[in-house]
Amino acid sequence: MTPRTAEIERKSKETHIKAKVNIDGRGDRSDIKTGLAFMDHMVELFSFHGLFDIELEIIKSDTQIDIHHTNEDIGIVLGKAFKEALLDKAGIRRFGFAGAPMEATVARVIIDISGRGYCKLNIQDDKVLQLKNHEEYSLTYLEHFLESFAHSLGATLSVTLQNVSDDVHTNVEAVFKALGLALDQATQIDPRREGIVPSTKGIID
């Protein structure tokens, strides 16, 4: 099988980011340097539980203002890298579903690598209105990251958080773990579909 790897470099006025992705990795050989300790931790969890090898480096960012652009652009670059590494998507399972608990909090992720970018974050708890944000992150930032990732990958992404924790870290960590697990499932090759694009149209753009 052709190695499913990709290397992306993206420059804008706000950020300059480089990324390498190996979909068929081990998950324990990633090198994440975003300049944001919280994001380093989250992307490392995503790569480890998804069994992806990821190199991610932020060369320039405007974090002196806030992390808004950097957070979104990390999602864009990772989404583009996965899309390129998947080539024409022949043989993949396409759909993935996974859940990850963190104490009482449960994150569930459903993904369809459909070619259509769409994301919905569902939070099934009014408690979110009283949450105190982590010093570096918030559920709003999480939603922006997921939207950027889904649109750049070309995937429909549904994320649900149940029993929301008072600790933003707990909620976000559960989502990144579940995202890795679900994307691993969706990108796996189904031997029954070898060489076949998993769409009745015969193509996934």
N, C-alpha and C positions, 0 to 999 in steps of 0.2 A: 504494500500500500504506500502511496505517495505520502511522505511526511506532512502532517497537517500542522504547519508552522507559518508564522507571519511576523513581519517586522514593520512597525509603523512609526513615523515621525510626524508630529503635527506642530506647526508654529502659528501662533496668532499674536495679536498685540498684548494679550494678557498672559499667555502661557507658551511654553515650549516643552513638549513631552515626547519621550521615546518609549516604545514598548515592544517586547518580543513575547510571543505566545506559542507554546507547544501544547496542543490539545491532548496529545497522547503522552503526557508526561507522568510524573509520579506525585507531584504536589509538594514535594519536600526540597525542591531545588530552585525555589523562586528567590528573586532579589528585588525587593520593593523599597524604593527611595522616593517618596513623595514630598518629603519635608514636613509632613503632617503625621505625627506619631499615631493618631487614631486611624487615619486612612491606611497607613502601612499595615496596621494590625488587621483591619477589615479585609483588605485585598489579600493578605497572607492567608486568612481563614478561608476566603473564597477559593484561592488557588489550591490550598491543601486539601480541602474536602471535595473539590471538583477534580482532583488529580491532574491539574494543569500546572505546567511550569511557566512562570511569568517573570519577565524582567521589566520593571517599570521605573523610569527615572524622570523626575521633574527637573529640567534644566533651568527654567525660568518660570516665575509665577508672580501674581500680584497679591500675595497673601498679606502684604502690609495693609491692604484695604480690608479684605475678608477672604474666606475660602470659596466663595460662590463660583467663580470661574474655574478655579483649579478642580473643585469637586465635579463640576459638570464635564470639564474637558477630560478628566480621567475616565469618566464613563464613555465619552465619545471615542477616545483612543482605544480603550479595551474592546468596545463593541466593534469598531472597524477591524481590529486585529483578529478577533474571532471570526468575523465574516470572511475576511481574506483567507484565513487558515482553513475554513470549511470548503473552499473552492466552489464546486457546483452543487455541493451538499448531497452528492450521490451516496446512497446507502445509509444515511443517518436515520436514527429513529424519529427525529424531528420534534417529538413531544417529550416533555419531561415534567415530573411532578415529585416534589419532595417536601418534607416538613422537618423542622428542627426545633426542639424545645430548649429553653433556657429558664430553669426554674419553672414558674407557672406560665410564663410567656411562651407562645407557640407561633412560629412563622411558617407559613405555607406558601410555596412558590409553584406556579404552573407556567410553563413556557412552551411556546410553539414557534419554532424557527420557520416562519411562514413567508418571510420576505416583506411582511407588513409590520412596521414599527408602531407599537402601541403599548402603553403601560398604565396600569391602575393599581394604586396602593389602597387597600381596604383596611381600615383600622376599626375593629369591632369593640370599641370601648370609649365611652365619653371621658374617661380619665385623662386622655391625651391632652385635653385642654388645660390640665393642671400640671403637666410635666415640666420639670426644669431641664433645660437643655444641657447637654454635656458642654464643657468649656470649648471644645473644638467642633461639635457636631450637633445636629438636630434631626428630627424626623422630616422636616422640610428639605434639608440637604439630602437626606436619604431618597426622598421622592424625586428630586432633581437628578441625582445620580442614576437611579433606575430608569427614568425617562430617557436620559441621554444614552445609556447603554442599550436599551431596547430599540430605540430608533436607529442607532448606528449599526447594530447587529442585524436589524430587520427581523425583529421577533415580537410576538405578542406576549406580554408579560403580566401576569396577575399575581399580586403579592398580598397576602392577608396576615394581619397581626391580631392574635387573640390574647386575652388576659394581659393587656399592656402593663409593662412594669413601670414603676416610678423612675427607674434608672434607664435613661436613653441608651446607654451602652448595651444593656441587656437586649433591648428591642432590636437594635441595629445589628448586633452580632448574630442573633438568631436568623435575621434575614440574609445576611451574607453567607452564612453556612448553608442555608436552604437553597440559595441561588446557585452556589457551587454544585451541590448535589443534583439539583434539577437540570442544570446545564450539562453536567457530565452525562446524565441519562439521555438527554436529547441529542447530544453529539456522538453518542456511541454508534458504531456501525452494526446494523442488523444483518447477519449473514444471509437471511432470506431475501434481502433487497440489494444484494451486492451490485453496484454499478447503476442502480435505479434511483432517480431523483424521487423523493417521497411526496409526490404531488400528482394528482390526476391531470394537471396541465402539462406535466413533463418538465417543468422548470420552476425554480424558486429564485426570483430576482434578488 
